[in-house]
Amino acid sequence: MAPVVILFFLFPTLLVLVVAVLGLRGGDDSWKKRGLKVPPGSMGWPLLGETIAFRRLHPCTSLGEYMEEHVNKYGKIYRSNLFGAPTIVSADAELNRFVLMNDERLFEPCFPKSVADILGHTSMLVLTGEMHRYMKSLSVNFMGIARLRNNFLGDSELYITQNFNRWKENIPFPAKEEACKVTFNLMVKNILSLNPGEPESEHLRKLYMSFMKGVVAIPLNLPGTAYKKAIQSRATILKMIEKLMEERIRNKKAGTDKIGEADLLGFILEQSNLDAEQFGDLLLGLLFGGHETSATAITLVIYFLYDCPKAVDHLREEHLGIVRAKKARGEPPALTWDDYKQMEFSQCVVSETLRLGNIIKFVHRKAKTDVQFKGYDIPKGWSVIPVFAAAHLDPSVYENPQKFDPWRWQTISTGTARIDNYMPFGQGLRNCAGLELAKMEIVVFLHHLTLNFDWEMAEPDHPLAYAFPDFPKGLPIKVRRLALK
Ligand code: HEM
């Protein structure tokens, strides 16, 4: 195509860009006219603001150069322009807690429309008010202690050991992929009673992977883009759910349903009147919230422990003690809830992994009204980004914060730590619905890992802060089987 023709077609786009750039130079200044005192900071480049620097890859065990520089220059609360909006970034633990404890009243979640279109407009992650509370209570009840004890614990053991049985000695494999299989199988079994390897389960896994890619992709709804594929995958998942729902209702009416409330679908059919789309959004929200996060935590724990053999020895001692005591009592080997509750050092390892690994480094909120905090104003409509990692890595809170030191939790414990200094699962109304399940999955994984294997890194690989911390190579490891029990 001739350059002049290209220019002709590009002209409207260029014009819009120029107008936007001129219009946004210096950012939104209306707060100045209103005499508000917003925190110091820089609004960065027109349009882009400081988004590129904010998103620049860095180890997930650090705040990254951008945040460190800005905190040094402006203090723990500063203003910026991120993801297309004027933003208050908070590395201040008290402001972080204040924001989360005032969800609904002063702040609300803010997802771009493109993300809400994929997650679903009735997804718990997007909803606010009564409907959010309702969906949350369904999820929290579904993942309550009774079900953790009676369903999730046994299923976790089953899927973890099934996976471990396939591991081959001295042959490198990516640990992240293995962790993902375990957490995905566990969720799908408990949500829809689909077993690993079944064609429907495999089909759902593929659709879900494509859905996930779209959530973090550039939102271009054009043929062939990751975003478009994710929208299509979402629609296919919803159709699949509708079919499964109809089948379950038919079986219930015919008196041939054997599953009852054992999975989330049965539980929802009994306890609520959600339609297929609402149930689909709930399912996708739980998979989105609970699959990648827990798999990342499991991968991180393998990574951190490799450099801390003393902690592996301590874990082995704890888990061997439990196995031997069960044998002495003549109990079957399957773990019970009481066994799980005895795994105290393992809980310290989990707490330390979540502190140092920063799986959810920050969250997004929007001010519903002008808000005052510590002498600053947060103008209505501005985004607020509480960065949990800032307190997790603060040397005035955690001695030697870069060090993986699970023993620190024997004295500070999650119960006595100042709550705003430790928020891997968020806080308040929108705190994590699956936090007990996540901790249990990691501990059960540790139980079988430390009793059955020694492991080493097959290649160097370190966790970087993408949307979630991720290992560029998937953390390749090699294992050696042990005969301890
Ligand atoms: C180590 C693993 C996990 C971490 C670090 C984690 C972290 C978090 C955090 C920080 C939030 C709050 C987000 C916000 O305030 O905007 C959250 C919310 C949520 N998490 Fe988790 N999570 C984990 C595992 C799970 C699991 C296993 C599930 C369920 C199966 C789950 C389901 C959810 C849901 C549904 C929400 C939204 C709650 C709401 O909007 O009220 N998470 N999670």
Residues whose N, C-alpha, C, O or C-beta is under 5 A from the ligand:
A	BS01	HEM	M124 L125 K136 G285 L286 G289 G290 T293 S294 A297 I359 I360 V363 M423 P424 F425 G426 L429 R430 N431 C432 A433 G434 L435 L437 A438
